[in-house]
Amino acid sequence: MKVKCLTGKWKVNFCSSSKENKLLDYLRAKIEATGPITVSDYMKEVLTLPAFRNYLHEKKTIHFLNCQGYYMSRDVFGSSGDFITSPEISQVFGELVGVWFYNEWCRIGSPQPLQLVEFGPGRGTLTDDILRVFSKLRPTDLKFSIHFIEISPHLCHVQKSKLCSDNIEEDLYGRTLHTKYGYPITWHPHLTDVPEETFSLFLAHEFFDAMPIHKFQKTPDGWREILIDLKNGDLQFILSRNPTAATKLLIDVS
């Protein structure tokens, strides 16, 4: 695998901006400092790298500015982005999910308080459609809150604009606002930040397919992990010479 500035079938230069070049420079520095990285580490960096990162290389601290990962600084959904998800096509999908959620909640006895926890909410469209249903079907005394697990500060504000009327520009993590339907909503970078004692409905739509993965190959000497290294400044796949921590932890050889 060579990664410089890739050209797609429509001859669009995917590495035309300095941001992509800075991200590649950061990956080079990381590999030069620590050795080959896993495919999982590579995916995590290119998807969710923060806007600012320091890296110690050859006893010098290298500063990387504006080398954000894919999801960190822009809206990637819809006609102005790179792909579209089902909630963005029609509100019917989200409303049907809302009806199903409400039905299941009633079927188990309508426990309260209730919280909806969504992983990777995108623009917030799916939850917006679900809340539209809950606002019409809910009992008047419903104690209901929403919790978003979102790694991208930029998408947090996109979601806030979709669901809330508050004009807040600062960091949303740990902050509780109220949606246009009156329900409190809180943003979290990690699931562990969500209250555990409350009955929860979990929602993860097109979320797990974006999770970093490890890549393995079966060899005559056993399972080996495919890593990413440098060759003449370019990124390339290599095969680990020995079992890695991931092969020992994730592959059952019994």
C-alpha positions as CSV (number, residue, x, y, z in Angstrom):
1,M,0.0,0.0,0.0
2,K,1.4,3.3,-1.1
3,V,-0.2,6.5,0.3
4,K,1.0,9.8,-1.1
5,C,-1.6,11.9,-2.7
6,L,-4.2,9.5,-4.0
7,T,-6.2,10.0,-7.2
8,G,-9.7,8.5,-7.5
9,K,-11.5,7.4,-10.6
10,W,-12.7,10.9,-11.2
11,K,-9.2,12.3,-11.0
12,V,-9.9,14.2,-7.8
13,N,-6.8,14.8,-5.8
14,F,-7.7,13.6,-2.3
15,C,-4.5,15.1,-0.7
16,S,-4.7,18.5,-2.2
17,S,-5.0,20.5,1.0
18,S,-2.3,21.0,3.6
19,K,-4.5,19.3,6.3
20,E,-4.1,15.9,4.6
21,N,-0.4,16.4,4.2
22,K,0.0,17.4,7.8
23,L,-1.9,14.2,8.9
24,L,0.5,12.1,6.7
25,D,3.5,13.9,8.2
26,Y,2.2,13.1,11.7
27,L,1.8,9.4,10.8
28,R,5.3,9.3,9.4
29,A,6.7,10.9,12.6
30,K,4.8,8.4,14.7
31,I,6.0,5.4,12.8
32,E,9.6,6.7,12.7
33,A,9.5,7.2,16.5
34,T,7.7,4.0,17.6
35,G,7.9,1.6,14.6
36,P,5.2,0.0,12.6
37,I,1.6,0.7,13.7
38,T,-1.5,-1.6,13.6
39,V,-4.2,-1.1,11.1
40,S,-6.4,-0.3,14.1
41,D,-4.1,2.5,15.2
42,Y,-4.0,3.9,11.7
43,M,-7.8,4.0,11.3
44,K,-8.2,5.6,14.7
45,E,-5.7,8.4,13.9
46,V,-7.1,9.2,10.4
47,L,-10.7,9.2,11.6
48,T,-10.4,10.9,15.0
49,L,-7.0,12.6,15.5
50,P,-7.5,15.8,17.5
51,A,-6.7,19.1,15.9
52,F,-3.4,19.5,17.9
53,R,-0.9,16.9,18.7
54,N,2.7,16.9,20.0
55,Y,5.0,14.0,19.2
56,L,8.5,13.3,20.6
57,H,10.9,12.3,17.8
58,E,14.7,12.0,18.1
59,K,14.5,13.8,21.5
60,K,12.7,16.8,19.8
61,T,9.0,17.7,20.3
62,I,7.3,18.1,17.0
63,H,4.1,20.1,17.0
64,F,1.3,19.2,14.6
65,L,-1.4,21.8,14.1
66,N,-4.6,21.4,12.0
67,C,-4.1,17.8,11.1
68,Q,-7.5,16.6,12.3
69,G,-8.9,13.2,11.5
70,Y,-11.7,12.7,9.0
71,Y,-14.6,13.3,11.4
72,M,-13.1,16.0,13.6
73,S,-13.6,19.3,11.7
74,R,-16.4,19.0,9.1
75,D,-19.8,17.7,8.3
76,V,-19.1,14.6,6.2
77,F,-22.8,13.8,5.6
78,G,-25.2,14.7,2.8
79,S,-24.7,16.2,-0.7
80,S,-21.9,18.5,0.5
81,G,-20.1,15.6,2.3
82,D,-19.0,12.1,1.3
83,F,-21.9,9.8,2.1
84,I,-25.5,9.7,3.2
85,T,-27.3,7.6,5.8
86,S,-30.9,6.5,6.0
87,P,-32.1,9.0,8.5
88,E,-31.0,11.8,6.1
89,I,-33.2,10.4,3.3
90,S,-36.5,10.3,5.0
91,Q,-37.9,10.9,8.5
92,V,-40.0,7.7,8.2
93,F,-37.0,5.6,9.2
94,G,-36.4,7.4,12.4
95,E,-40.0,7.7,13.3
96,L,-40.5,4.0,12.9
97,V,-37.5,3.4,15.2
98,G,-39.1,5.8,17.7
99,V,-42.4,3.8,17.6
100,W,-40.5,0.6,18.1
101,F,-38.5,2.0,21.0
102,Y,-41.7,3.4,22.6
103,N,-43.5,0.1,22.2
104,E,-40.7,-1.9,23.7
105,W,-40.4,0.5,26.6
106,C,-44.1,0.2,27.3
107,R,-44.0,-3.6,27.0
108,I,-41.5,-3.9,29.8
109,G,-43.4,-1.7,32.2
110,S,-42.4,1.8,31.2
111,P,-39.5,2.1,33.7
112,Q,-38.5,5.7,34.7
113,P,-36.4,7.6,34.6
114,L,-35.5,6.7,31.0
115,Q,-32.5,7.8,28.9
116,L,-31.7,7.4,25.2
117,V,-28.0,6.8,24.5
118,E,-26.9,7.2,20.9
119,F,-23.4,6.3,19.6
120,G,-22.1,8.4,16.8
121,P,-25.3,10.5,16.2
122,G,-24.1,12.0,12.9
123,R,-26.1,15.2,12.4
124,G,-28.6,14.2,15.2
125,T,-31.3,13.5,12.6
126,L,-32.2,10.1,13.8
127,T,-32.7,11.2,17.4
128,D,-34.7,14.2,16.2
129,D,-37.1,11.9,14.4
130,I,-37.4,9.6,17.5
131,L,-38.1,12.6,19.8
132,R,-40.8,13.7,17.4
133,V,-42.6,10.4,18.1
134,F,-41.9,10.4,21.9
135,S,-43.2,14.0,22.2
136,K,-46.6,12.8,20.8
137,L,-46.9,9.5,22.6
138,R,-45.2,10.1,25.9
139,P,-47.0,10.2,29.3
140,T,-47.1,13.7,30.8
141,D,-44.9,12.7,33.7
142,L,-42.1,11.1,31.6
143,K,-38.6,11.6,33.0
144,F,-36.6,11.3,29.9
145,S,-33.1,12.4,28.9
146,I,-30.8,12.0,25.9
147,H,-27.1,11.3,25.9
148,F,-24.9,11.5,22.8
149,I,-21.5,9.6,22.6
150,E,-19.6,11.8,20.1
151,I,-15.9,12.1,19.5
152,S,-16.1,15.0,17.1
153,P,-16.4,18.5,18.7
154,H,-17.6,19.8,15.3
155,L,-20.4,17.3,14.9
156,C,-21.4,18.0,18.5
157,H,-22.3,21.6,17.3
158,V,-24.0,20.2,14.2
159,Q,-26.2,18.1,16.5
160,K,-26.8,21.0,18.8
161,S,-28.0,23.1,15.9
162,K,-30.4,20.4,14.8
163,L,-31.9,19.6,18.2
164,C,-31.6,22.7,20.4
165,S,-32.2,26.4,20.1
166,D,-29.3,27.4,22.4
167,N,-26.7,29.7,20.8
168,I,-23.6,28.2,22.4
169,E,-20.2,28.0,20.7
170,E,-17.9,26.6,23.4
171,D,-17.1,23.0,24.2
172,L,-20.3,20.9,24.6
173,Y,-18.8,17.9,26.4
174,G,-20.4,17.4,29.8
175,R,-22.8,20.3,29.1
176,T,-26.6,19.7,29.4
177,L,-28.9,21.7,27.1
178,H,-32.6,21.2,26.3
179,T,-34.0,20.0,23.0
180,K,-36.8,21.8,21.2
181,Y,-39.1,19.1,22.6
182,G,-38.1,20.0,26.2
183,Y,-35.9,17.0,27.0
184,P,-32.4,17.5,28.5
185,I,-29.5,16.4,26.3
186,T,-25.9,15.9,27.2
187,W,-22.8,15.2,25.1
188,H,-20.0,12.8,26.2
189,P,-16.8,11.7,24.6
190,H,-17.0,8.2,26.3
191,L,-19.7,5.8,27.3
192,T,-18.3,5.6,30.8
193,D,-19.4,9.2,31.3
194,V,-23.1,8.3,30.9
195,P,-25.1,7.7,34.1
196,E,-25.3,3.9,34.9
197,E,-28.2,3.8,37.2
198,T,-30.9,4.9,34.7
199,F,-32.8,2.5,32.4
200,S,-31.3,3.1,29.0
201,L,-32.3,2.6,25.3
202,F,-29.1,2.2,23.2
203,L,-28.9,3.3,19.6
204,A,-26.0,2.7,17.3
205,H,-26.9,3.3,13.6
206,E,-24.1,2.8,11.1
207,F,-21.6,3.1,14.0
208,F,-19.7,-0.1,14.4
209,D,-18.8,-0.2,10.7
210,A,-16.6,2.8,11.4
211,M,-14.7,1.2,14.3
212,P,-11.0,0.6,13.9
213,I,-10.1,-3.1,13.2
214,H,-7.0,-5.3,13.4
215,K,-5.9,-7.2,10.3
216,F,-4.4,-10.6,10.4
217,Q,-3.0,-13.2,8.0
218,K,-2.5,-17.0,8.5
219,T,1.0,-18.1,7.7
220,P,2.8,-21.4,7.9
221,D,4.2,-20.1,11.2
222,G,0.8,-19.2,12.6
223,W,-1.2,-16.0,12.7
224,R,0.6,-12.8,12.0
225,E,-0.7,-9.2,12.2
226,I,-0.6,-6.9,9.2
227,L,1.0,-3.6,10.2
228,I,1.7,-0.3,8.5
229,D,5.3,0.8,8.1
230,L,7.3,3.3,6.0
231,K,9.2,2.7,2.8
232,N,10.9,5.7,1.1
233,G,8.5,8.0,3.0
234,D,5.4,6.1,1.8
235,L,3.0,4.1,3.9
236,Q,3.0,0.3,3.2
237,F,1.5,-2.9,4.6
238,I,4.0,-5.3,6.2
239,L,3.6,-8.6,8.0
240,S,4.7,-8.9,11.6
241,R,7.6,-11.3,12.1
242,N,6.2,-12.6,15.4
243,P,2.9,-12.8,17.1
244,T,1.7,-9.4,18.4
245,A,-0.3,-8.5,21.4
246,A,-3.4,-8.4,19.2
247,T,-2.9,-11.9,17.7
248,K,-2.5,-13.3,21.2
249,L,-5.5,-11.5,22.6
250,L,-8.0,-11.6,19.7
251,I,-7.3,-14.9,17.9
252,D,-8.3,-18.2,19.5
253,V,-5.8,-20.8,18.3
254,S,-7.2,-23.6,20.6
